[in-house]
Amino acid sequence: MNKKNSEMNFEFSLDDISIILTDEKVDDACTSNVTIHIDDKLKQYDCMGYTTDIETMRLIFENKTIRSTSLANPRLNDEKEKERFGVTEFAPGYFVTCFTHTNQENSYFWNNYGKDVKENKVLLQFKNFALNFKDCINTDFARVKNDKICFFNSRWYVGAVNNRKEFEESRYDIGSCINTVEVFDVEYRSNESKELTQDYSGEAHLHLDKITGIDNSIVSVKTYDPTVFGKYKTDDWAIEQETRILSSLLYTKFDKWEYIDLNLYDEFFRGLTIVLSPCDKGSLKEEVEDILNNSNLPSDILNSISIRDSVYKNKPE
C-alpha cells in the first residue's frame, strides 16, 4: 500500500498483519508494564498444595524458585491443553505452575505426582499466596534455561532491548519477557463443550479510509484469541481442584523457553506445612529437616514451618 502527498511518501503492506487478543485485566497489583490479575474468589482458600519429590523440594528451597512449564510441553497431563483450535502455534508462550486449592490430602496426588518413588514424596501446603502475591513472588525477574535471567515487562526490559548486544552476551535472556501474570482456578468442561471445541482464530476487517485517502478502503486481517490457554481442562481432571499461576509472554510466538522458574521471596514459605509421604519408611523427615536447616531462610520463617505425617500413613492403599 502506498500513499503520497506534499509532505510524505510511505509504503507498508498488510499481507502479514494479524490481530492477537490479550487479557486486559488490571488491578492494584499492576507493577510497571506487567499486568497481574488475581481472581477474587481465590481469597477463600487457606492453602495451595504442591505434591512433589524430595529432590525437587530441595531445589525449591536451594534456589527459591518454583517452575512454570510451557503449555507446549508434551508431558502435560491433559494433552489437549495445547490443542485449542486455531491458536495452537501460540502455546509455547504460555507457562503454568499448578497447585490444588483443597487443604485435604488426596491419594490421587500421592499416586500420580512426585516421580515414581512413593516413599520420597512430600506435599507442600503453602499458605495462600494469592492474598499477598507481591510479597511472595518476584515480578521483576525470573529464570530460564542455563540459569539465564529473564525480565517481566518493564523499563528494565526496554533498556535491555535497546542495549541488545551488551545484554545478549551477559547472563540475561532478552528474547522475550513475561507480559501478563494471572492466578485463577481452572474450569472443567466436557470434551464436547464450546470452550474446548471452538475455533479461536478468525477474521476482522480494518477500515483504512483515513490512511489511504480512499473511500471504503477495507482490508481483511487474521485474528487470534490465545487467551483461552490454561483456563480449561477436561472433566477427567476435576479431581485436582486446580489453581494456576499463568505467565504469558510479550511475544506470543516466542518458542525458545521450555520453562520459567519464578523467583520466590522468603514470605512464600511462611506458614508452610510439609506432609510426608504415606509410604515414608522413617527417613523422610530427617531429609526434610536437612533441607530446611541448609536453607538460608530467616529464623522466623523457619520457625513457622511444620512437618507432619500423612493421614494415609499405615493405611492400606
KAPE-V33203 format. One record per run of one state. SS is the DSSP state (A for helix, B for strand, O for the rest). FROM is the first residue (numbers start at 1). TO is the last residue. Records with the same first field share a line. If there is no record, write none. Layout:
SS=FROM-TO + FROM-TO
This chain:
O=1-1 + 5-8 + 12-17 + 21-30 + 32-33 + 39-39 + 45-46 + 64-64 + 71-78 + 83-87 + 101-106 + 113-117 + 128-128 + 132-132 + 153-154 + 163-163 + 169-171 + 173-177 + 186-186 + 190-193 + 198-200 + 208-208 + 213-217 + 225-225 + 229-231 + 241-241 + 250-258 + 265-265 + 270-272 + 277-283 + 294-298 + 303-305 + 309-317
B=2-4 + 9-11 + 18-20 + 31-31 + 34-38 + 47-53 + 65-70 + 94-100 + 121-127 + 137-144 + 148-152 + 172-172 + 178-185 + 187-189 + 201-207 + 218-224 + 232-234 + 242-249 + 259-264 + 273-276 + 306-308
A=40-44 + 54-63 + 79-82 + 88-93 + 107-112 + 118-120 + 129-131 + 133-136 + 145-147 + 155-162 + 164-168 + 194-197 + 209-212 + 226-228 + 235-240 + 266-269 + 284-293 + 299-302
